[in-house]
Amino acid sequence: MQSQNVFKKEKTEPPKIIPLQNEQSISRASISRVIIAIILLIVVIEVGFFKTYIQYFPKFEDATVNGETVHFNSIMHFHGIVMMGWVLMLLVQPILILKGKIKWHRRVGSLSYVLAPLVVLALYLANKDNLHYFSQHSDALSSLTVTFPSLVFFVILYSLAIFYRHRPALHMRFMCSTAFLLINPPLDRALITYLGLHGFSEGIIIVLLLAGIVTVVDSLRTKRISPFALVFGFLLLQKILYDLRDTPFWQTMGNAITKIF
């Protein structure tokens, strides 16, 4: 995430309000809440993927997970490293802002020009690999409603973040919005592994509620429609597509999507 060089160092205690050009000020409390939210996301990731991936480090030998044999491959490892790198970048950036390290904030933000394409590649490869996981073609097409939208939504949200890179408040919100796309995978695994639930059908409702609350609170605070409304709309669309996963409509659309893989 990039920001305008409008922060002034204080010799005494740091200011409670961080001013941004052409946008409403962002309070230190708001930035602190972003940091806490990303830390909680990391906790969810660690818990969700522990029994299905992390505990098999470093050998990653074939294992039985939730009654199914899992063959760990390079795509899984690449996906995990890249996505965790993105989450860590989302965590470091607001910390640098909070400490007034704007030059370092910009330098780390420049890494996103490399990391974001790697995220897209990782999501693409994960989608492609997932298609070969199911024995039934119809099941593979149904699974695309969970995996493929995240790829498209990430590209849109990151592109908007870069487009508004000179409007820091908007830029920050669109970058933070990408974090919502990372909640479902570990949350689904946690719901399946620890509670025996289906996974995505329950997880997407939880994430929708979180995105809805953030959207409403941010809209009321800024007195305008929050950019988080876009990610809420994306997640709602993903749920609708998931509910249509076994219909002829999606099966036809899914067959068309598979051609890019």
N, C-alpha and C positions, 0 to 999 in steps of 0.2 A: 504494500500500500504506500502511495506517495502522498506528500502533503506540501502545502506552500510553506516557505521559510518565513513564517510570520510569528514564530514563537520567540519570546525574549527571555533570556536567562535572568534569574533573579538571584541576588546575592543572599537574600534572606530565604524565607520559606517559599516553595513554588506556588504559583497562582492557583486558585481554585477553579478558574475558568480558563480553558484553552481557546483563544479566539481563532477563527478561520475566516478567510476572506470570502465575501459573497455568500456566506452561509451563517446559520445560527451557531452560536458558540457551543462547544462540546465540553461538558463539565468533566472534571477529573473523576467524579463518581461514575459517570457513564462509561468512561474508558475502563475504569476498574471493574465494572460489571461485565464488560466484554471479555476482559482477561479471565474473570471467574468462570464465565460461560465456556470459554475455550478449554480451561482446565477441566471442567466437568465433562466436556466432550471427550477429552483424552482419557478420563477415568472410564467413561462408557466404552470407549474403544478397547481399553485394556481388559475390562471385565468381559465384554462381549466376545472378543476374539481369543481369550485365554484358553478355553477348553477346546476350541476348534483350530487354533493355530499356534499361539504363543508358547504353550507348554511343550510343544514338540521341538522348540529351538534347542540346540543348533542343528541336530541331525535331520529333522523333518523326514523321518521314515514313514512309510505308509501306515495309516492308522484308521481305526474304526471310530467315526464321529457321528453321534446321533443315529447309530445303527447302520451307517453307510461307510464303505471303504473310501478313504480320501487319498489321492495320489498328489502329493505336494509337487508343484512344478515351478519353473522359473517365472512364469507369468504371475503366479500368486505372490512370489517374493518381490518381484518388481512392482506390482500393484501396491503391496503393503508398504514398501519403502517410500514410494513416491507420494502416496496419500498421507502417510505420516509426516513426510517432509512438508506437505502443504499445511497440515494442521499446526505444525511447529512454527511455520512462518506466520500464520494467523495469530499465534500466541506472542511471538517476539515483537511484531509490529506495534501493537498498542502499548506494550511495555516500554519500547523505545520512545513513543510519543509521550508517555507519562513522565519519563525521565528527561524529556527535552532533547533527546539525541536525534535531532531531525536529519542530520547528514547520514547517520547510520540507518535511520528509518528509510531513507531514500535508497541507500546502497542495498539493503536487504530487499526492498521493494523491487529493485531491478532484477533480482533473482527470479521473480515471478514470470519474467519474459522467457525464461528457460524452463522453470518448473511447471507453469501452466500447460505448455504443449506436452510435457511428460505426463501430466495428469490426464490429458485428453487421450494420449497414446495408451496409458495404463487402463483407462476405462474402455477404450476400443478393444484392446486385447482381452480384457476380462469378459466383455460381451461375446467376443468370438469364441473364447474358450468355453464359456457357459453354454453355447449352442450345442457343443459336442458332449455335454454332460448328460443330457437326457436321451433315453432310448427312443422315446416317442417324439416325432417331429412337432406334433401339436403342443406337447408340453414345453418343448424348447421355445416355440413361438410365444407361448403364454409367459415364459420367464422373461422375455424381452420387455414386458410392461414394467418390470421392476428395475432392470439394469440399463436399458437404452435411454429412457428419459433423463436419467442423471447425467449422461454424457452431453446431451443436447442442452440441458438447463445450465450445466457448468459453463459451457462455451458462451452462452448468452449472458450470464451474470458476470463472468470475468470480462467479457468484451465491454459491457456497460461500465464496469469498474475502471477500465483503462480509458474509455471514452470520456468519463467524468474525472480523470485523474487530476485536473486543475480545479475541481470543486470538491475539496477534501471530505466534506460531510457526506455527500452522495457517494464518493469513491469508497469511503470506509464502509458504508452500509451495504453496498453491492459486494464488496469483498467478504464482509461478515456473512452475507446471505449464502455464500458457497458452503459455509459450515453446516447449514441445515441439510444439505445433500449428503453429508457424511454421517448423519446420525442413524439413519435407518439400518445400514448393514450391520454394525455392531449391536444395535438395539434388537434387531430381529433375531440374531444369534443368541443374545441373552434371554429373550423371551422363550425361544425354543429350548435352549439348553437347561436353563434354571427353573422355568415355570411350565414347560411342556406345552406351550401355546403354539399356534400356527406360525407366528412370526410377523411377516410383512403386514397382513391384514389388521393386526392390532398395533403394530409399530407405527404405521403411517398415520393412524388416528392420533397417537400421542404426539408425533412430530407436527401434524397439522394444528393441534391445540397450542403447542409451543409457538409455532410461527404466527398463529392468529393472535395470541396474547401479545407477542412482541410487536406485531403490526399495529394493533389497536393502541397500545401504550405509546409507541413512537409517534403515531398519527396525532394522538391527543396532545402530546408534548410539543410537537412542532406545528400543530394546527394546520396540517396538510396531509394528504395521503402519503404514507410511508413507502419508501422503496421496497421494504420488506413485504409489501402487499404482492409484489411480483413473485417472490419465491413461494408465498402462500398459494397463489394461483397455480404455480407450477406443480406444487405438491398435490393440490386438489385435482389437477388434471391427471397426474400420475395415478392417483387412487381411482379415478373414473376409468382410466385405461385398464387398470388391474381388474376392476369389476367386470370389464368387457373382454377379459383375456381369452375366454373360451368361445366367444361369439364369432360368426363368420366375418364380421367387420374387422375385428383385430387379427384374426388368422390371415386374412387377405393382406392387411397392412403389414403384419409381421413377415410374411413371405417376401414382400417388397423390400423391407428393411434388411433382410438377410443377404440381399444381393451386394450390399456394401461390405459385407464380411467375407 
